[in-house]
Amino acid sequence: MATERARDRARALAAESLIRNDPLGWFQPLYAGADGDRAAIPWADLAPNPHLVDWFARTGRRGNGERALVVGCGLGDDAEELASQGFDVDALTSLRRPSPGAGDAFPGPWSDTTSPIS
């Protein structure tokens, strides 16, 4: 789980970004400043969203090659979970380039690139 220091840094970067009228501009510096330290990313739990995991458990749903989209993919936890359940996953990020470490947190059937949202 993220430390309060990581959350404070994220809040400060977000505030600076808003002052510059660039509401998404703080993500890139946050990931770059983390330099591979996942503890510096407040939402990097290194596990898929528990609600997603619960949904799969409750419904028994599997992708069977259907497509799924993860917007704001972070380090790819949810994308990897969806892929492991048989979905063909596209993962999008607001970053100008893929998150350092995206795709490294979990081995599996996903590419080394994510698609930036403009």
N, C-alpha and C positions, 0 to 999 in steps of 0.2 A: 504494500500500500504506500501511497505517496506521503511524504512528510509535509508538515505545515510549511517548512521552508520552500519546498517545491511549489506548493499552492501559492504562497506569497509571491514567488518569482513570476509565476504565470499571471497572477492578478496585476502585478506591476507592468509586465510586458503588454498585457491587454489594455490597460489604462493608457499607456504611452501610444499604443497603436490607435486607440480611439481619438486621442488628441490630434493625431496626424490624419484623421478621417480615413483610416485604413483598418476597418474592423477585423479583417482576417490576417492582417500583417504580423501578428504576434506569434503565430504558430511556427513559422520558419525559424525565427530566432530561438524559440523555446527548444525545438528539436536540435538545432545546431549547437546550442549552448549545453545541451545534455551530453553531447559527445559520447553517445552510446550508453550512458548511465540511465537505465530505465527508471530508476527511483526519482530522477529529476523530472519525469513526465507524470503529472498528477493523476491521470486516468489510466496509466499503464499498470493494470492489475495482473497482466500476463495470464489472463483467463478470459474466456468469452463471457458476455453479459449473462448473469445468472437467470434472467427472465427468458433469454433465448434458449438456454440449456433446459430450463423447466418446460418451455413450450414443446421442445422436441420430446422430452420425457412424457408429457401429458398426452400429446397427440399421436406420437409414433410416426410423425411425418418424415418423409425422406425426399430428397430432391430428384433422384432418378434422372439427372442431367438437366433439370430445369434451371433457368437462370435466376440468380439472386444478385442484388445490388446492395453494397454497404457504402453509405455516404458518411464521410468522416471516419475513415477506417483506422486511424491511429496506427498501432503496431500490428494490426491484422488479426486480433484475437477472434472477433466475430466472423471475419471472412474465412478463417481457417476452420472454425466450427461448422459453418455452412458447407464448406468444401468437404469436410469429413462426413457430412450427412448426405453427400451425393449431389450437391448443387454445383453448377458452373458459375463461379463467382466473379463479379467485377467489383473492385474496391476503389473508391474515390477518396481523394484528399484535397484539402485546400492549399496544400504546400506546393511551391513552385517546382519542387523535385521530390522524389519519394523520401519518406521518413527514414533517417538512418536507423537501421535495425529492422525496418519493415520486412517481413518475410523471414527474418532470422529467429524470431521468438519461437516459432513453431515450424518444424520441418513439415513439408507436405506439398500438395499439388497446387501451388500457386506461384505466379511469376514474380520476378524481382522488380517489377515496375507497378506503379499505381498511376491512375490518370488524374492530373491536376484539374481542379474545377476553376474556371476563370470567372 
